[in-house]
Amino acid sequence: MRILIVEDDRDAASYLVKAFKEAGHVADHAADGETGLALAEGGPYDVLVVDRMLPKKDGLTLIGELRRSGRETPVLILSALGQVDDRVKGLRAGGDDYLPKPYSFSELLARVEVLSRRRATGTPETVYRVGDLELDRLSHRVTRAGEEIVLQPREFRLLEYLMKNAGQVVTRTMLLEHVWDYHFDPQTNVIDVHVSRLRSKIDKGFSKALIQTIRGAGYTVRA
């Protein structure tokens, strides 16, 4: 595994880096929230271990910004705040697990390995997030900036596929195959019509458009 440890206590961080390396893993360290967010967004990490109380940007803010950018790297939160309300806040902010301090390294290692296995087995995500847009695959609920958006079934499937591939260019052929179940081009403007309708529901009234046309290539959703 490649693990990012975001911890401002240098002694604790040094111990964790050494312990993870002795367990056969690669561990990087960031001493504040801003550096941790930059590394998490730019590095291919399997798991993030994030302290809740951090300088420059606290742990929950870091996790929230990471999730809003569409990144779903598993996060384990470490914190001296171990009450039930504290744990609930951490999980609702986007954390996948919460371990109160003090803790044993063997338990931390076991929890990190579980998070990594879940990701490796490809457990389907049930909620997609891009910026302030959120799609819940189980409830079929879509919201932007907290406001619910009502979509028709085909519009929902179209947005779901775009958000599943957030930040990547999705071609017309990919949309025909995965949203319409066509394995040929029907030579109609069905995609353009549906994207236009979806755009009017998702982006109308907002200063930032999330659904973007990549001329000559296809479409993408990105914050």
Phi, psi and omega per residue, in radians:
M1 nan 2.633 2.960
R2 -1.938 2.102 -2.985
I3 -2.092 2.404 3.016
L4 -1.877 2.175 3.112
I5 -1.846 2.087 3.112
V6 -1.914 1.771 -2.985
E7 -2.617 2.224 -3.098
D8 -1.511 -0.272 3.069
D9 -1.406 1.874 -3.013
R10 -1.137 -0.623 3.114
D11 -1.128 -0.795 3.132
A12 -1.126 -0.708 -3.131
A13 -1.140 -0.765 3.136
S14 -1.067 -0.693 3.114
Y15 -1.105 -0.783 -3.112
L16 -1.159 -0.748 3.120
V17 -1.029 -0.810 -3.135
K18 -1.126 -0.761 -3.088
A19 -1.158 -0.732 3.117
F20 -1.140 -0.687 3.116
K21 -1.134 -0.688 3.102
E22 -1.143 -0.459 3.109
A23 -1.474 0.032 3.056
G24 1.664 0.281 -3.097
H25 -1.982 2.897 3.079
V26 -1.758 2.262 -3.093
A27 -2.278 2.244 3.028
D28 -1.920 2.804 -3.074
H29 -2.290 2.414 2.985
A30 -2.202 2.388 -3.027
A31 -1.661 -0.074 3.104
D32 -2.598 2.919 -3.053
G33 -1.149 -0.662 -3.130
E34 -1.144 -0.793 3.105
T35 -1.127 -0.706 3.136
G36 -1.074 -0.738 3.128
L37 -1.127 -0.752 3.139
A38 -1.068 -0.765 3.131
L39 -1.176 -0.720 -3.124
A40 -1.114 -0.635 -3.140
E41 -1.313 -0.460 -3.060
G42 -1.790 -0.230 -3.048
G43 -1.951 2.583 3.135
P44 -1.455 1.247 -3.099
Y45 -1.531 2.560 3.094
D46 -1.469 -0.636 -3.131
V47 -2.575 2.524 3.010
L48 -1.926 2.349 3.032
V49 -1.953 1.953 -2.946
V50 -2.123 2.171 3.015
D51 -1.279 2.511 -3.078
R52 -1.302 -0.720 -3.098
M53 -1.683 1.841 -3.072
L54 -2.289 2.628 3.015
P55 -1.303 2.740 3.075
K56 1.262 -0.768 3.100
K57 -2.718 2.074 -3.073
D58 -1.220 2.871 -3.021
G59 -1.069 -0.705 -3.112
L60 -1.203 -0.637 3.071
T61 -1.129 -0.756 3.100
L62 -0.978 -0.856 -3.097
I63 -1.130 -0.737 3.131
G64 -1.054 -0.758 3.136
E65 -1.174 -0.638 3.111
L66 -1.110 -0.766 3.139
R67 -1.180 -0.693 -3.133
R68 -1.158 -0.407 3.101
S69 -1.440 -0.040 3.090
G70 1.649 0.064 -3.125
R71 -1.559 2.312 -3.037
E72 -2.041 0.426 3.077
T73 -0.976 2.259 3.136
P74 -1.011 2.434 -3.121
V75 -2.203 2.230 2.979
L76 -1.863 2.197 -3.120
I77 -1.658 2.289 3.006
L78 -1.849 2.371 -3.139
S79 -2.823 2.545 3.001
A80 -1.314 -0.232 3.091
L81 -1.518 1.789 -2.983
G82 -2.031 0.195 3.118
Q83 -1.237 2.852 -3.106
V84 -1.002 -0.792 -3.133
D85 -1.055 -0.655 3.127
D86 -1.137 -0.752 -3.134
R87 -1.152 -0.700 3.131
V88 -1.099 -0.762 3.120
K89 -1.048 -0.723 -3.137
G90 -1.121 -0.742 -3.141
L91 -1.232 -0.673 3.123
R92 -1.222 -0.419 3.102
A93 -1.290 -0.227 3.138
G94 2.158 0.011 3.092
G95 -1.249 2.650 3.136
D96 -1.737 -0.372 3.125
D97 -2.715 2.790 -3.057
Y98 -2.476 2.129 -3.113
L99 -2.141 1.958 3.141
P100 -1.235 2.593 3.022
K101 -1.537 2.580 -0.084
P102 -1.325 2.740 -3.100
Y103 -2.430 2.872 3.040
S104 -1.689 2.501 -3.134
F105 -1.103 -0.603 -3.125
S106 -1.072 -0.661 3.105
E107 -1.238 -0.741 3.104
L108 -1.023 -0.808 -3.133
L109 -1.063 -0.764 -3.137
A110 -1.084 -0.728 -3.130
R111 -1.174 -0.719 3.114
V112 -1.107 -0.725 3.118
E113 -1.119 -0.655 3.090
V114 -1.107 -0.785 3.127
L115 -1.073 -0.702 3.136
S116 -1.156 -0.684 3.136
R117 -1.155 -0.710 3.122
R118 -1.028 -0.726 -3.130
R119 -1.211 -0.716 -3.087
A120 -1.153 -0.569 -3.125
T121 -1.403 -0.046 3.063
G122 1.238 0.657 3.079
T123 -0.993 2.140 -3.037
P124 -1.066 2.402 3.046
E125 -1.296 2.454 3.120
T126 -1.750 -0.314 3.127
V127 -2.264 2.224 3.053
Y128 -1.851 2.424 3.118
R129 -2.312 2.324 3.008
V130 -2.405 1.975 -3.058
G131 1.034 -2.236 3.130
D132 -1.685 0.228 3.111
L133 -1.692 2.316 -3.111
E134 -2.361 2.354 3.119
L135 -2.192 2.130 3.107
D136 -1.756 1.974 -3.061
R137 -1.236 -0.452 -3.099
L138 -1.417 -0.779 -3.123
S139 -1.573 -0.136 -3.075
H140 0.996 0.705 -3.128
R141 -1.925 2.337 3.113
V142 -2.136 2.307 3.087
T143 -2.338 2.647 2.975
R144 -2.331 2.201 -3.068
A145 0.931 0.607 3.091
G146 1.481 -0.136 -3.127
E147 -1.657 2.270 -3.107
E148 -1.265 2.435 3.117
I149 -2.072 2.174 -3.121
V150 -1.560 2.150 -3.137
L151 -2.094 2.613 2.983
Q152 -1.304 2.759 -3.079
P153 -0.902 -0.767 -3.118
R154 -1.209 -0.638 3.093
E155 -1.118 -0.681 3.115
F156 -1.106 -0.803 3.131
R157 -1.078 -0.678 3.130
L158 -1.128 -0.845 3.134
L159 -1.138 -0.695 3.126
E160 -1.015 -0.783 -3.115
Y161 -1.201 -0.693 3.107
L162 -1.110 -0.753 -3.115
M163 -1.258 -0.554 3.062
K164 -1.063 -0.550 -3.135
N165 -1.925 0.605 -3.079
A166 -0.938 2.360 3.122
G167 1.495 -0.157 3.127
Q168 -1.911 2.648 3.100
V169 -1.376 2.200 3.106
V170 -1.849 2.117 -3.080
T171 -1.421 2.900 3.081
R172 -1.064 -0.698 3.139
T173 -1.081 -0.737 3.118
M174 -1.088 -0.726 3.132
L175 -1.155 -0.757 3.131
L176 -1.040 -0.715 -3.088
E177 -1.304 -0.724 -2.985
H178 -1.668 -0.394 -3.116
V179 -1.833 -0.677 -3.119
W180 -1.810 -0.135 -3.106
D181 1.057 0.506 3.035
Y182 -1.617 2.457 3.039
H183 -2.031 0.513 3.058
F184 -2.717 2.820 3.122
D185 -1.584 1.983 -3.108
P186 -1.282 0.017 3.109
Q187 1.012 0.736 3.063
T188 -2.188 3.011 3.119
N189 -1.717 0.485 -3.071
V190 -1.010 -0.684 -3.137
I191 -1.166 -0.817 -3.118
D192 -1.036 -0.720 -3.129
V193 -1.111 -0.814 -3.105
H194 -1.208 -0.673 3.095
V195 -1.116 -0.698 3.119
S196 -1.089 -0.776 3.113
R197 -1.115 -0.759 -3.136
L198 -1.108 -0.740 3.140
R199 -1.068 -0.685 -3.127
S200 -1.138 -0.501 3.135
K201 -1.504 -0.642 -3.045
I202 -1.489 -0.721 -2.985
D203 -1.820 -0.347 -3.088
K204 -1.101 2.279 3.134
G205 1.570 -0.058 3.112
F206 -1.942 2.540 -3.094
S207 -1.263 -0.435 -3.103
K208 -1.992 2.127 3.089
A209 -1.439 2.258 3.132
L210 -1.638 -0.598 3.127
I211 -1.554 2.060 -3.031
Q212 -2.148 2.485 3.063
T213 -1.620 2.236 3.059
I214 -1.775 1.797 -2.990
R215 -0.940 2.213 3.098
G216 1.400 -0.018 -3.078
A217 -2.200 -0.849 -3.101
G218 2.749 -2.396 -3.068
Y219 -2.349 2.814 3.059
T220 -2.633 2.732 2.985
V221 -2.057 2.173 3.095
R222 -2.729 2.617 -3.138
A223 -1.370 nan nan
